[in-house]
Every structure is written in structure tokens, then in C-alpha cells.
Amino acid sequence: MNFVNLSLFENYQKYIDNEQEMRENIRVVVREIESLAKEATIQLQVIHCDLEKIDYACAGARKQISACADSYKKLAAIIPIGQYYKYSDHWTFITQRLVFIIAMVVYLEAGFLVTRETVAELLGLKTNQAEGFHLDIEDYLMGILQMASELSRFATNSVTMADYDRPLNISRFMADLHSGFRLLNLKNDGLRKRFDALKYDVKKIEEVVYDITIRGFRNAGVTNAAELPTST
């Protein structure tokens, strides 16, 4: 007499095999997206050494972003309905990275904060969880915070390229962004820690603007007392 039904373990093995196959298929598509995102990141790095190539860099990054949308369609077709969060750990990081890339491109092109809806549209994703494969709000916010750090770096490098007004514009944008995030009650530990870093990014840019101002590098007619940040 068998006290254990061995056929149950055969079923368990089938489940394990199917699960492994599913995750491998996901990893293949995610690697495609990672490769495209890496190329887009490389394209954008030129802004830190040549301001005249900003438009060129953004155009190149947009090509990679468009290709990512095709890969996300493949990914959406693989994931069973209702199981987005079961497998989301595979694409969370790269999705946040792409939000950062898109946010940088939109800021460089137009000077404003890209919306979650626009990011989702560019990547071919939904914004409503009930509709299936979507752009998670926390992934969007994390990507925006990554952009803030890159803008802090860009502000500093702009000064070395004798663009003294750009840091002021970035400072204003970052101050508004910081104010927006302060309205949120962040319960995600990762987001809270990243928001703490935003405070330092804002302060760093304020110090850059302050230094430019007291050295008289700002263009005539730009400076006024209300715009002068306080250095502490």
C-alpha cells in the first residue's frame, strides 16, 4: 500500500517545468529590452560633453524607445491574464530605467515632466491594471527620481560647457518636482529612500546656481533676488 500518491509529484514536476519555461521566455524578451535601453542610455550620454548634440541624442534615444514598445508587446503576449505581478520582478528594473530615459528625452526636448500616460503610450503599455500589462505607478515614480539624479549631473556639466542659464532652469524644475513628491505618502521603502536622494540632488543644483550667481556668470537681465537660492 502506498501512503503517498506519486502521481501528484509528476504533476508538480510538470508545473515546475512549465514555470521554468515561462520565466526563460520572459528573460529572453527582457534581455532585448535591456539591450535597447542600454543603447538609448549611451545615446543620451553625449549631452554631458556636447550641448549641440542634444537633439541628435534625443532622436537616437527615441528610436530605441520605439523598438522597446515592440518588445513589450511580445512580453504582454507571454504573461497570462491576471499574473502580471507574479512575474513583474523580471522587468521592473528595466521599466524604471526606460521611464528615466523617456523623462530625460522629454525634458531635454520640451522642458517639462512627462506624464505616466505618455510614458505608457510610448512603450505600448496600459495605465489601468485591470486592462492587463501596464505601467505600474511605482515604476513610473522611481524612473522619474532616477531622472532627477541625472539632471543634477547635467546641471554641473552644463557649467563646464559655459551654459550658465541651464542650471537655473533645471533648479526651478527640480524644485517643482520636489514639491510634487512631498505631496505623496510614500509607503514603498525603495521610493522613500530614492526620494531622500532627491533632496540632495535639489540642494546640489541650488549650490551650482548660487555659485554661478555670485561669480557673475549669469547672462545679463537674468538675475534677480527672488531667483537667488540660499546656500547653506
N, C-alpha and C positions, 0 to 999 in steps of 0.2 A: 504493500500500500504506500502510495506517495503522499506525503503530507504537504508537499509544495507542488503546485501546478507549474511545471517547467515551461509550458507553452506561453505563460504570461511573460517570461523573460525573453522569449522570441519576439513578442510584441514590443517589449521595451527596447530591444535592440533595433527593431525597425524604426521606432520613434527617434532613437539616438542617431541612427544613420541619416534619416530624413532631416533632422535638425542640423547635423553637421554639413550636409549638402546645401541646405538653405543658407547657412552662415557663410559658406565658401562662395556661393553665388553672390551674396551681398558684398563680401570683401572684394571680389573681382571688380564690381561696379564702383565701389568706394575708391579703389585704387585709381580708377580712371578719373574720378572727380578730383582726387588729391593731386594727380599729375597736372590737370588743367589749372587747379588753384595755384599750384607752385609756379607755373609759367606766368600766370596773371600777377603774382606777387613779384616775380622777377621784373616784369614789365614796369611795375609801379616804382621800383627802387630807383629808377633814373631821376625821379623828381627831387631826390636828395642831393643831386650833383649838377643838374641842368634844368633850370626852370623853363627854358624854352621848349623842352620836350614833354611838358605836362600833357598837352593834347594828344600827342603821339602815344604816350604811356597809357592814357585812359582808353584810347581807341583799341590798343592791343589787349588791354585787360578785358574790355567788353567782348571781344571775340572769344576769349576763353570762358567768360561767364555764359555766353550763349551756348557754347558747347556743353557746359555743365548742365544746362537745362535738359538737354537730350539724355544725359546720363541719369539724371533724377527721374526721368520718365521710365527708364529701364528699372531703376530701383523701386519705384512705385508699383510696377507690374509684378515684382517678385514678392513683395510683402503682402501676406494675407490680410484681408479686411479685419480691422479691429486689433491688429497685433503690432501697430506702429511702435509703441513704447517697449515691447518685448525685445526689439532688435535695434532700437534707436541709438544704443551706445556705439554702434558701428559708424554712424555718420554724424553724431552730434558735434564733434570737434571740427570736422571739415566744413560743416554747415556754418558754424560760428565764424570760421575763417573766411568763408565766402561772403557772409554778411559784412565783415570788416572790409573786404576788398570792394564790394559794391558801394558801401558807405563812403569809402575813400574816393572812389571814382565820382560819385555824385557830388560830394563836397568840392572836389577839385574842379569839376565842370560848372557847378551852379552855386556852391557856397551854402547849401542848406542840408539839413538832416534828412536822409532818405527814410521813408516810412516802411513799416513792416510789409504793408500791402505791395509796395513797389518791389521790394526785395523778393517777395514770394512770386510776383509776376515774372520777374527776370529769370528766376530759377525754375519756373514752371510748377510751383507748389501752391497749395491751398493755404488759407489762413484759418479756416474753421476745422477743428479736429474731427468733427462729425463727417466732413467731406473726404476724409482719408489722409493721404500723405500730405503733410502740412509743414509750415514753418513754425516751430514752437516759439512762443513769445520769449522764453528764457534764452533760447539760442540767438534770437534777434538782439536782445539786450546785451548779451555777452559779446557779440560781434561789434556792437556799437562802442562798447567800452574798450575793446581792442583798438578800434579806430582812434579813440581819444589819445592813447599812448603814442600811436604813430604820428598824430598831429603835433604832439608835444615835440617829438624829434624833428618833424618837418619845420616847425617854427624856429628851432635853434639853427638848423641848417640853412634856412632862408636868410638868416642874418649873415652867415658866412658868404652867401652869394649876393650880398648887398641889397637884398629886398627887405627893407625896414618896415614897410607897411603891412606885409602879410602876417607877421606875428600878432599885430594888433587885431586884425580880422579874426585870426584863429583864437585869440584870447577872448573876444566877445562871444564867439560861437561856443567855446568850451564853458564859459560862464553860464550861458543859457542851458547847455547840456547838463551841467552840474545841478542847476536849479531844477531841471526836469526830473533827474534821478532822485533828488531829495524828496520828491512828492511820492515816491514809491516806498511801500513797506516790504523790503526785500527779505524773504524768508529762506531763499536759496543761499547756502553758505558760500558757494563759489561766486555768486553775483555780489554778495555783500563784501567779500574780500576784494573783488575787482573794482567795486565802487570806491572802496577806501583808496585804491591806487589812483582813481580819477582825481581825488582831492590833491594829490601830489602833482599830477600832470597839470592841473589848473594852476597851482602855485608856481610850478616851474616856468610856465609860459608867462605868467604875470611878472616874474622876475626878469625874463628876457625883455618884455615890453618896457619895464621900468628902466632897465639898463640902457636900452636904445634911447629912451626919452631923455634921461639925464645927460647922456653923451651928445645929445643934439643931432642924432642921425635920422630922426623922423623927417619926412618931407614937410615943407612949409605949409602952414594952414591946417595941418592935421591935428596938432597937439592942442588940447585944452585941459584944464584942470580936472574936469569931470571924467576924462578918459584915463587919467593917470592912476595906475594901480598902486596900491600900497605895498611896499616891500617890508617884510618882517623877518 
